[in-house]
Amino acid sequence: MQRTENSPDNPLAGHYSRTPVAHPEWGTYQELIQAAGIPQDEADDAWQLLLGGIDSQGEINADAAARTSNRQEQRELRMKNSWYEQFVEMMTKHMELETPTMALWAGGDEVNDYAQQKGHPRPARSPARWRGPRPSPRR
């Protein structure tokens, strides 16, 4: 799979699309893919899709801002990254997921529970969070 929609103003776009293994996260990605038992040819295609998604997201964000000033409409437009959609479609068949959407979050169990209620599988559960007062910063 060779999808190359590189933004001319992104100096890294061409670099990683031509040599994706030069990306600093390549080694970690390979370890995770091998541990998951995903065939190497599909893993390589998926990696290209991730890099393409990262590269094209800036243009998608700018287009969303130019089309509407409504924040919710902008969010919906920004979520339509065909590179990521293809990645999710490809990886879903290797996972036991009932829906091809996933949610990543920061914010504790409440956000986690909300994402799950909306039908998004949870790749992890947040550990218990400290509920007491925040410690003062040390000086």
Rosetta constraint file for C-alpha pairs under 8 A:
AtomPair CA 1 CA 45 HARMONIC 5.55 0.50
AtomPair CA 1 CA 48 HARMONIC 7.72 0.50
AtomPair CA 2 CA 45 HARMONIC 7.81 0.50
AtomPair CA 2 CA 48 HARMONIC 7.39 0.50
AtomPair CA 3 CA 48 HARMONIC 7.43 0.50
AtomPair CA 3 CA 49 HARMONIC 7.52 0.50
AtomPair CA 3 CA 52 HARMONIC 7.31 0.50
AtomPair CA 4 CA 17 HARMONIC 6.92 0.50
AtomPair CA 4 CA 52 HARMONIC 6.97 0.50
AtomPair CA 5 CA 52 HARMONIC 6.89 0.50
AtomPair CA 5 CA 55 HARMONIC 7.92 0.50
AtomPair CA 5 CA 56 HARMONIC 7.14 0.50
AtomPair CA 6 CA 10 HARMONIC 7.58 0.50
AtomPair CA 6 CA 13 HARMONIC 5.61 0.50
AtomPair CA 6 CA 14 HARMONIC 6.48 0.50
AtomPair CA 6 CA 52 HARMONIC 7.46 0.50
AtomPair CA 6 CA 55 HARMONIC 6.41 0.50
AtomPair CA 6 CA 56 HARMONIC 6.97 0.50
AtomPair CA 7 CA 13 HARMONIC 6.71 0.50
AtomPair CA 7 CA 55 HARMONIC 6.86 0.50
AtomPair CA 7 CA 56 HARMONIC 6.94 0.50
AtomPair CA 7 CA 59 HARMONIC 7.77 0.50
AtomPair CA 8 CA 13 HARMONIC 7.89 0.50
AtomPair CA 10 CA 14 HARMONIC 7.97 0.50
AtomPair CA 10 CA 55 HARMONIC 7.58 0.50
AtomPair CA 11 CA 15 HARMONIC 7.46 0.50
AtomPair CA 12 CA 16 HARMONIC 6.24 0.50
AtomPair CA 13 CA 17 HARMONIC 6.15 0.50
AtomPair CA 13 CA 55 HARMONIC 6.04 0.50
AtomPair CA 14 CA 18 HARMONIC 6.00 0.50
AtomPair CA 15 CA 19 HARMONIC 6.05 0.50
AtomPair CA 15 CA 20 HARMONIC 7.64 0.50
AtomPair CA 16 CA 20 HARMONIC 4.51 0.50
AtomPair CA 16 CA 21 HARMONIC 7.55 0.50
AtomPair CA 16 CA 22 HARMONIC 6.64 0.50
AtomPair CA 16 CA 23 HARMONIC 6.33 0.50
AtomPair CA 16 CA 51 HARMONIC 7.26 0.50
AtomPair CA 17 CA 48 HARMONIC 7.00 0.50
AtomPair CA 17 CA 51 HARMONIC 7.08 0.50
AtomPair CA 17 CA 52 HARMONIC 7.52 0.50
AtomPair CA 19 CA 23 HARMONIC 7.84 0.50
AtomPair CA 20 CA 26 HARMONIC 7.56 0.50
AtomPair CA 20 CA 47 HARMONIC 7.68 0.50
AtomPair CA 20 CA 48 HARMONIC 7.10 0.50
AtomPair CA 20 CA 51 HARMONIC 7.87 0.50
AtomPair CA 21 CA 26 HARMONIC 5.59 0.50
AtomPair CA 22 CA 26 HARMONIC 7.06 0.50
AtomPair CA 25 CA 29 HARMONIC 6.14 0.50
AtomPair CA 26 CA 30 HARMONIC 6.12 0.50
AtomPair CA 27 CA 31 HARMONIC 6.34 0.50
AtomPair CA 28 CA 32 HARMONIC 6.35 0.50
AtomPair CA 29 CA 33 HARMONIC 6.08 0.50
AtomPair CA 30 CA 34 HARMONIC 6.03 0.50
AtomPair CA 30 CA 43 HARMONIC 7.99 0.50
AtomPair CA 31 CA 35 HARMONIC 6.14 0.50
AtomPair CA 32 CA 36 HARMONIC 6.18 0.50
AtomPair CA 33 CA 37 HARMONIC 6.32 0.50
AtomPair CA 33 CA 38 HARMONIC 5.63 0.50
AtomPair CA 33 CA 43 HARMONIC 6.64 0.50
AtomPair CA 34 CA 38 HARMONIC 6.15 0.50
AtomPair CA 34 CA 39 HARMONIC 7.80 0.50
AtomPair CA 34 CA 40 HARMONIC 7.89 0.50
AtomPair CA 38 CA 42 HARMONIC 6.93 0.50
AtomPair CA 38 CA 43 HARMONIC 6.37 0.50
AtomPair CA 38 CA 94 HARMONIC 6.96 0.50
AtomPair CA 39 CA 43 HARMONIC 6.19 0.50
AtomPair CA 40 CA 44 HARMONIC 6.05 0.50
AtomPair CA 41 CA 45 HARMONIC 6.36 0.50
AtomPair CA 42 CA 46 HARMONIC 6.05 0.50
AtomPair CA 42 CA 90 HARMONIC 7.87 0.50
AtomPair CA 43 CA 47 HARMONIC 6.11 0.50
AtomPair CA 44 CA 48 HARMONIC 6.41 0.50
AtomPair CA 45 CA 49 HARMONIC 6.38 0.50
AtomPair CA 46 CA 50 HARMONIC 6.29 0.50
AtomPair CA 46 CA 87 HARMONIC 5.59 0.50
AtomPair CA 46 CA 90 HARMONIC 7.10 0.50
AtomPair CA 46 CA 91 HARMONIC 7.64 0.50
AtomPair CA 47 CA 51 HARMONIC 6.27 0.50
AtomPair CA 48 CA 52 HARMONIC 6.04 0.50
AtomPair CA 49 CA 53 HARMONIC 6.00 0.50
AtomPair CA 49 CA 83 HARMONIC 5.23 0.50
AtomPair CA 49 CA 84 HARMONIC 6.58 0.50
AtomPair CA 49 CA 86 HARMONIC 7.13 0.50
AtomPair CA 49 CA 87 HARMONIC 5.82 0.50
AtomPair CA 50 CA 54 HARMONIC 6.26 0.50
AtomPair CA 50 CA 83 HARMONIC 6.78 0.50
AtomPair CA 50 CA 84 HARMONIC 6.41 0.50
AtomPair CA 50 CA 87 HARMONIC 6.79 0.50
AtomPair CA 51 CA 55 HARMONIC 6.15 0.50
AtomPair CA 52 CA 56 HARMONIC 6.05 0.50
AtomPair CA 52 CA 83 HARMONIC 6.09 0.50
AtomPair CA 53 CA 57 HARMONIC 5.96 0.50
AtomPair CA 53 CA 81 HARMONIC 6.53 0.50
AtomPair CA 53 CA 82 HARMONIC 7.49 0.50
AtomPair CA 53 CA 83 HARMONIC 4.77 0.50
AtomPair CA 53 CA 84 HARMONIC 5.55 0.50
AtomPair CA 54 CA 58 HARMONIC 7.74 0.50
AtomPair CA 56 CA 60 HARMONIC 6.37 0.50
AtomPair CA 56 CA 81 HARMONIC 7.66 0.50
AtomPair CA 57 CA 61 HARMONIC 6.03 0.50
AtomPair CA 57 CA 78 HARMONIC 7.53 0.50
AtomPair CA 57 CA 81 HARMONIC 6.91 0.50
AtomPair CA 58 CA 62 HARMONIC 6.21 0.50
AtomPair CA 59 CA 63 HARMONIC 6.09 0.50
AtomPair CA 60 CA 64 HARMONIC 6.19 0.50
AtomPair CA 60 CA 77 HARMONIC 7.57 0.50
AtomPair CA 60 CA 78 HARMONIC 5.87 0.50
AtomPair CA 60 CA 81 HARMONIC 7.28 0.50
AtomPair CA 61 CA 65 HARMONIC 6.31 0.50
AtomPair CA 61 CA 74 HARMONIC 7.76 0.50
AtomPair CA 61 CA 77 HARMONIC 7.79 0.50
AtomPair CA 61 CA 78 HARMONIC 5.48 0.50
AtomPair CA 62 CA 66 HARMONIC 6.19 0.50
AtomPair CA 63 CA 67 HARMONIC 6.14 0.50
AtomPair CA 64 CA 68 HARMONIC 6.41 0.50
AtomPair CA 64 CA 73 HARMONIC 7.87 0.50
AtomPair CA 64 CA 74 HARMONIC 5.03 0.50
AtomPair CA 64 CA 75 HARMONIC 7.83 0.50
AtomPair CA 64 CA 77 HARMONIC 5.63 0.50
AtomPair CA 64 CA 78 HARMONIC 6.27 0.50
AtomPair CA 65 CA 69 HARMONIC 6.34 0.50
AtomPair CA 65 CA 74 HARMONIC 6.21 0.50
AtomPair CA 67 CA 74 HARMONIC 7.94 0.50
AtomPair CA 68 CA 73 HARMONIC 6.88 0.50
AtomPair CA 68 CA 74 HARMONIC 6.51 0.50
AtomPair CA 69 CA 73 HARMONIC 7.88 0.50
AtomPair CA 69 CA 74 HARMONIC 7.23 0.50
AtomPair CA 70 CA 74 HARMONIC 6.22 0.50
AtomPair CA 71 CA 75 HARMONIC 6.23 0.50
AtomPair CA 72 CA 76 HARMONIC 6.31 0.50
AtomPair CA 73 CA 77 HARMONIC 6.24 0.50
AtomPair CA 74 CA 78 HARMONIC 6.07 0.50
AtomPair CA 75 CA 79 HARMONIC 6.25 0.50
AtomPair CA 76 CA 80 HARMONIC 7.00 0.50
AtomPair CA 80 CA 85 HARMONIC 7.58 0.50
AtomPair CA 81 CA 85 HARMONIC 6.30 0.50
AtomPair CA 82 CA 86 HARMONIC 6.09 0.50
AtomPair CA 83 CA 87 HARMONIC 6.28 0.50
AtomPair CA 84 CA 88 HARMONIC 6.14 0.50
AtomPair CA 85 CA 89 HARMONIC 6.21 0.50
AtomPair CA 86 CA 90 HARMONIC 6.10 0.50
AtomPair CA 87 CA 91 HARMONIC 6.12 0.50
AtomPair CA 88 CA 92 HARMONIC 5.76 0.50
AtomPair CA 88 CA 100 HARMONIC 6.34 0.50
AtomPair CA 88 CA 101 HARMONIC 7.23 0.50
AtomPair CA 89 CA 93 HARMONIC 7.16 0.50
AtomPair CA 89 CA 100 HARMONIC 6.59 0.50
AtomPair CA 90 CA 94 HARMONIC 7.80 0.50
AtomPair CA 91 CA 95 HARMONIC 6.77 0.50
AtomPair CA 92 CA 96 HARMONIC 7.37 0.50
AtomPair CA 92 CA 97 HARMONIC 6.51 0.50
AtomPair CA 92 CA 100 HARMONIC 5.99 0.50
AtomPair CA 97 CA 121 HARMONIC 6.94 0.50
AtomPair CA 98 CA 121 HARMONIC 7.92 0.50
AtomPair CA 99 CA 119 HARMONIC 7.28 0.50
AtomPair CA 99 CA 120 HARMONIC 6.98 0.50
AtomPair CA 99 CA 121 HARMONIC 7.41 0.50
AtomPair CA 101 CA 120 HARMONIC 5.80 0.50
AtomPair CA 101 CA 121 HARMONIC 7.26 0.50
AtomPair CA 102 CA 120 HARMONIC 5.05 0.50
AtomPair CA 102 CA 121 HARMONIC 5.52 0.50
AtomPair CA 102 CA 122 HARMONIC 6.84 0.50
AtomPair CA 102 CA 123 HARMONIC 7.67 0.50
AtomPair CA 103 CA 115 HARMONIC 6.32 0.50
AtomPair CA 103 CA 120 HARMONIC 5.73 0.50
AtomPair CA 103 CA 121 HARMONIC 6.78 0.50
AtomPair CA 103 CA 122 HARMONIC 6.43 0.50
AtomPair CA 103 CA 123 HARMONIC 7.79 0.50
AtomPair CA 104 CA 122 HARMONIC 7.62 0.50
AtomPair CA 104 CA 123 HARMONIC 7.72 0.50
AtomPair CA 105 CA 111 HARMONIC 6.87 0.50
AtomPair CA 105 CA 112 HARMONIC 6.89 0.50
AtomPair CA 106 CA 111 HARMONIC 7.39 0.50
AtomPair CA 107 CA 111 HARMONIC 5.90 0.50
AtomPair CA 107 CA 112 HARMONIC 7.78 0.50
AtomPair CA 108 CA 112 HARMONIC 6.42 0.50
AtomPair CA 108 CA 126 HARMONIC 5.66 0.50
AtomPair CA 108 CA 127 HARMONIC 7.54 0.50
AtomPair CA 108 CA 128 HARMONIC 7.51 0.50
AtomPair CA 108 CA 129 HARMONIC 6.70 0.50
AtomPair CA 109 CA 113 HARMONIC 5.94 0.50
AtomPair CA 109 CA 125 HARMONIC 7.37 0.50
AtomPair CA 109 CA 126 HARMONIC 6.09 0.50
AtomPair CA 109 CA 127 HARMONIC 7.99 0.50
AtomPair CA 109 CA 128 HARMONIC 7.72 0.50
AtomPair CA 110 CA 114 HARMONIC 6.17 0.50
AtomPair CA 111 CA 115 HARMONIC 6.22 0.50
AtomPair CA 112 CA 116 HARMONIC 6.34 0.50
AtomPair CA 112 CA 122 HARMONIC 7.22 0.50
AtomPair CA 112 CA 125 HARMONIC 6.97 0.50
AtomPair CA 112 CA 126 HARMONIC 7.38 0.50
AtomPair CA 113 CA 117 HARMONIC 6.14 0.50
AtomPair CA 114 CA 118 HARMONIC 6.34 0.50
AtomPair CA 115 CA 119 HARMONIC 6.68 0.50
AtomPair CA 115 CA 120 HARMONIC 5.54 0.50
AtomPair CA 115 CA 121 HARMONIC 7.68 0.50
AtomPair CA 115 CA 122 HARMONIC 7.51 0.50
AtomPair CA 116 CA 120 HARMONIC 5.02 0.50
AtomPair CA 116 CA 121 HARMONIC 6.00 0.50
AtomPair CA 116 CA 122 HARMONIC 6.45 0.50
